[in-house]
Each structure stands twice: as structure tokens, then as C-alpha cells.
Amino acid sequence: MWQNAARVAIDEKDIVHAKLANMKKLPIPENRAARVRVAVALPPDGATAVVRIALLVYPGCLASGITGPLDVFRVIDALRAYVPYKTAPRFEVSLISCGGGSVTSSAGISVASARAGDLREFEVLFLPGLDHQARGEMDAKLAALNAEAVWLQRALADRHAHALVVSTCSSTCLVAASGALDGHRATVSWWLAPYFQARFPKVSLDAHELIVSDGRFVSSGGAASYLDLALWLVAKFGGEPLRQAVARILAIDAQRHSQAPYVMQAVLQSPGYAIVERAQRWLNRHLGEPVVLADLATHCHVSQRTLLRRFREATGESPEGALQQLRVERAQGLLESTALPFEQITASCGYTDASAFRRVFKRRAGVTPQDYRRRFGLRR
């Protein structure tokens, strides 16, 4: 068990120097990295609730997915000095791993961890993202983490453990690999969606959502969404006013709900589809013109039926859907970089009706053109 690993802080020479209130330092065990300090939490103030979080670290996990949530929870310690937040919950984080001892993140930074046991003494299990450069790497990455998947399967099957399972970005693939997510809703980074849907068909994927909560499982999309998940936990255990206060101090956009504004069609496409790549180059050159499927098929030297099939295989969409996405992405670029009125942008994207294009834009991007420009446009 982890009685002697209630909190783990990393020396200022590494990632973060945590000043832990009401903590008593212990000698560093011999099997721990010399630069890591371990502390045990003393009984908290009776008026303050304690949320115990087990943060699972593993080789190749994102260092920011470890330190980012710790920084969010530390802000609450500072806020507790103010009257409205005096009884804010105390978030106590334990770093755990399947083997225990030192674990090296993707950035080459080592952290000390306790050996993972059961989850009965924790309210939350938090998984940082898994570093990868391309979707094609995921199978090998998951195979290397088989011990973690087996531990997850066993720990989550324990009927006496009720911890929330919070996974960020690609770590949702690790939870899914354990089989625990079968029959549940989840999300991942939008660009991992094609891989996830093919690999884990028993999981209902909502790839456009930033955070999906289903039963005890909470998942988020995007490598930096550990901040959104940490804020979600703050609201879950401390209330929405506390979440908003923490977000303001950290200057985090606490109103993000969708990944849709960040989607890029070229990244979503599966590699190896020369016909589709040829078609998309042609579409990009003709975004401002009416497009007929027969003309596109002729350009690609295939039948319309073959073109439709290849598009579905590569992008999950029809050519018409892909064309809509490309037009929305052009509009996004113009909203970000120019002050052109939307009617002019509409015309440059091949639409004649600005109202109709607004509806397409909102459906695809998750926000109105006006809101998109407000959030992502150049500051003048």
C-alpha cells in the first residue's frame, strides 16, 4: 500500500518545487532518485475535505501531464487563505507506477513513484498523456504498456474501489486497451479519432467533445487538456466558483467545451490514399467554385463510386463532407488573419449564402464565425 507515499514533490532542480502545507519530510528511500523528496500528509483540518488522487506514471508519459495538474491543485492551497475559499478541498496527489521507483517521462525527466496496489483509498485515478508522434506508433506504444493495462483491468474490477478514472489525451487508449471502457462513451485528441475508432469499436467515441464523463470514466482530448481535466476535478469536488477562481488565476480559458475549432482535415486523413490526396489537392484549388462530383472523379481517373469508397476509407467522410471541412478551414484561416467581413469570406469559400455558410461553419467548428474570430483572431 501507499501509506508512505501520500504526496510526492520534485526538487526545484527538476520540474516543480512544491511547498506542502502540514507535511512532514521523511528520509529518501534508497531505491528512490536522489533528487526526489517524499512526504507524508498529516491529518487535515477537520473543516477541510481531502481528495486523494493516484496519478499513474509510466515510461514515455508526458511530463506536463504530471506537473500541470499539480500546479492547478497548488493554486487552491493559495486560495484557501481567502475567506470564500477557506474550506476548499485539499487535493493530495500520489505518484504511482506498476514497478515503483523512478520512472522517466517522454521529456527525459525522472520522477519517483510508489508501487501501484489497489485504488480503495483514492477518489481519483489520473492518467497523463502518452507521447507519440503519429497514429501509426500507438499499437507499439500500447504493447509496451501491457503491464499498465493489466493492472488497470485488475484495479478497476475491484468492487471495493470506486475511484474516478480520469484520462487525458492518448492515455484514454490505455484505459480502452484494458477493456474497462467497453460500452462507455469517451473522447481522445481529435487527430487520434480514426485510430481509436478502428482499434476500440466497443467504445462510443465523441471525438469533438473536449471532456466526456460517463459513469466513473472521464476522458479529455488534446495533449494540454490535463488543465481542463484538473479544473473539471476542482469543480467536481470544490464547486464551480472555485473552478472559476483557479482558472482566472492561471489565465486558463475555462469555457472550452469542444475540440471542433481545432480540427484539420489533412491531419485526420489516413496515409496511403493517393487518389484521395489527389482529390484534396484539386478541391483546395477550387474551394471558391461550385464543385461537381463527376468532375472530381474524372480528374482522379476513377468512377464516382470508387471515389466515394476511397474517401470513406481515408477520412470517414464523403467528398462533399471533406469539401465542407476544407472550406470551413479556409474560413478559419481568414477569420484568424484578416478583418474581412464574413460575407466576403463566404464568397471566397465557394458559398453564395452567408447565413447558410454560418450554419455549416458552426456545425463543423462548434462555434459561430464571430465567436471564432473573437477567440483566435489577431489582436490589433
Protein Blocks (a to p, Z undefined) as FASTA:
>chain_A
ZZlmmbccddfklmbccddehiacddddfkbcfkbccdddddddfklccddddddddehi
afklmmmmmmmmmmmmmmmmpmklmmgccdddddddfkgpjdddfkopacdddddddfkl
pcbdcddddddfbfklmmmmmmmmmmmmmmmmmmmmpmkbccdcddehjlmmmmmmnomm
goiacdddfklmmmmmmmmmmbccdfkbmbdcehjbccdedjklmmmmmmmmmmmmnojk
lmmmmmmmnopafkbcbfklmpcfklmpcghilklmmmmmmmmmmmmpccdfklmmmmno
pafklmmmmmmmmnopafklmmmmmmmmmmmmmmmmmccdfklmmmmnopablklmmmmm
mmmnopafklmmmmmmccZZ
